[in-house]
Amino acid sequence: MRNDQFGYEITVSSPAAAEAWDKMVLAFLAHAAATPEYLGKVLAAAPDFAMAHATKGLFFLMLGRRELIDTAQDAYAAALAAADRVVPTSREMGYVRALGAWLGGRPSDTVREMEAVLARWPEDALAMKISHATRFILGDAKGMRASVEALLPAYDAKNPARGYLFGCHAFCLEETGEYVRAETAGRLGLSLAPDDAWGLHAVAHVFDMTANARAGLNWLAGREHAWAHCNNFRYHVWWHKALMHLDQGEIDAVLDLYDNEVRRDHTDDFRDISNGTSLLMRLELEGVNVGDRWEELAEISGRRTEDACLIFADLHYLMALIGGHRDMAIKRMIDRLHRDAKQTNVSEMMARMANPGLSAATGLEAFGEGDYKTAFLNLGRARRSMQLAGGSHAQRDVFERLTIDSAIRGGFLDEAESILHERTTQRAGRLDGYASSRLDLIASSRGDWNEADRLPAE
């Protein structure tokens, strides 16, 4: 039995395993590409460490891929078998139960298990981050914030995870509208943990939500080291930079970032697909010809029509299929969503397939077909519960833009204007480039109609 870097007991005897475990935890907090390498070293040196097997399973479930559910199930079986050989501590068994809950279709119980761990062992930064990440997937911004804020007093200057906790706090503050405090927390976190890509990106979110793209670009400039070490999360930070250029109307810069950073590697992780599809859709809404860039996204997404792990992922796969005009694959996915919507008692995620998933998907399909009235009615129905799909305000904004554009194109100008005002209020009352252009378009359209009303009858 050894102690980890937070002073808590772990059921490993190997010094190498204990060292690798500590490195794995910090790597996970930093979204580092080296995380699975360290976890592999832990399991090689301590195959009876149930907590490590459970953590592996949780990591797989967070990837939102159907084929990895069996892999996570194997990790759960390995955790239970390890627990029979070497009795875990109470804290470690919390991880095993957390994995079992998610596999049973109850990720909210995974959160509860992690929160139970944190109530007794508040400096368990791995439990903090797993709770944070799971709540993020579930769209629970208020819960994320409450969880982190309960832990702040326990993380003193000696705690190696303190900077990462501040980074998580920054993100929670931003997602709950506390933009000034979020920026402060993010900057502080990065000063303590220079590789805290999550905290850095939280500050980028602040600039997005306060319509200050130029300041956002200045913030990211010269800080590439903070996300260069990351796993695929680095693509997401580049995506944020591309959004800032888009707001400035710098289309060449957006396309360059798309080709050379955001989709430099044609990965099939749903988060990478969401980066690509949402950026291309934003570009097309601005009238930009994106060429054949939809093709590789649609090809990948065509293989994901039956995933049904996360509605956030499914909606972005569908967006790629619509962009790539894959009619048969679109039909397969819509049909599957209709089936899933009838199975809300199966798991928490299936409930999200029904609401907001089905309405949002129907709206996306209609938008792709040019049926803007149907698109608006369905996207408008989904928007009040879109947070249940997970993701951030910035990520879900592509659906907000599609709703607004559908309304304008469908002739629902008052409704479009109302949503734009709501969107602007959420953004500290500041207009970004998108909102300004759409409000001008609405005013212009009304002017045209008023002029037509004044024309003499023939």
C-alpha positions, 0 to 999 in steps of 0.5 A: 500500500502506497500513498498518491501525490495527494496523500491518499492510499492506493493499493499498489506496492510497486514504486513504478506503478505509484509514480506512473499513476501520479503522472497519469492523473496530472496528464489526464488533468492536462488533456495530455496525449501521454495519459494512456501511456502512463495508465498502461504502465500502471496496469503493467506494473500493478495488474490487480489495481482495480481503480486503474482498470475502472479508470480505463473503462471510464476513459473509454466510455467518455470517447462516445463510441459504440465499439468501445462499450465492450472494451469498457465492459472488459475493463469493468470485469477486470476491475471486479476480478482485481478487487477479488484478488486485492481488496480496494480501499473504499475510495477505489471502489467508488471508481468501480461502482462509477464505471458500473453505473455508466455501463448500466445506462446511468451516467448521473450515478457515475457523477454521484459516485465521484461526488461521494468520493470527493465528499470524503477525499476532496483532493482526489483530483481524478474524481474531480475531473471525471465528475466535471467531464461527465457533467459536461457530457450531460450538459450540467453546467450548474452541477459542474460549478457547484462541484468545483466550488465545494473543493476550492478550500481544500486545494492549497498552494501545495496541491499539484492539481490546484492550477487544473482545479482553477481551470475547471472553475474558469470553465464552469464560471464561463458556462454559467455567465460569470465572464469576468471571474472566469477569465481571472480564474483561467489566467490564474490556473494557467499561471500555476499549471502552464500546460492547463489547456482546459483553463486556457480554452476556458478563457477563449470561451470568455472572449467568444461569449463577450464578442471580443474575438480580437482579444481572443486571438491575442490571448491564444497567440504565443501560448501554443505550448499550453495545448501542443502536448494535448491529445485530440483536444488540441484540435479543439483549441485550434477550432476556437482560434478559427471561430475568432477569425470567422467572427473577424471575417478572415475567411482565408485564415479560417480555411487555413486553420481548418486544413492544417490544424482542425482537420489536419489528421482525419480522425474519427473521434466525435469531438473532432468531427464536431469541430469540423462539421460545426465550422464548415456549417458556420462557413456555409451560413456565411456564404463561403464555398467550402469545396469538397471538405464535407466529403471526408467528414461524411465518409466517416460519419456514414459509418457512425449512423448506429452509434447511439452513444451521445446525441451530441455526437449523433447530431454532428454526424448527421450534420456531416452527412447533410453537408456531404449529401449522403441521403441514404445514410441520413435516412438510416440515422433519422430512422434510428433516432425515431427508434431510439426516441421510443426507448427512453426507459432504457438509459439516460442517453436514450432520453436525450435521443428523444429530447432534444435529439429527434426535433434537432435532427428533424430540423437539420434534415429539413434545413439540408432539404431547403424546407426552412419552415420545418427546419425552424419549427423543429430546431426552435422546439429543440433549442430550449433543451439543447443543453441536455445534448451536452457540449458548451455554449460555443459548441451548441451555437451552431444549432442556434445559428441554424435556428436563426437562419432557418427562421429568416429564410422561412420568413419568421423575422420576429422570431429570428430577431427575438432569438438573436436578442436572447443570444446577445443577452447571454453574450454580455449584451454584446453583438458579435459579427454573426448577430450584427449581420443577421439583425441587418439582414432582418432590418433590410428584409423588413425595409424591402417588404415595407417598400413593396407595400407602398408600391401602387397596385397595377 
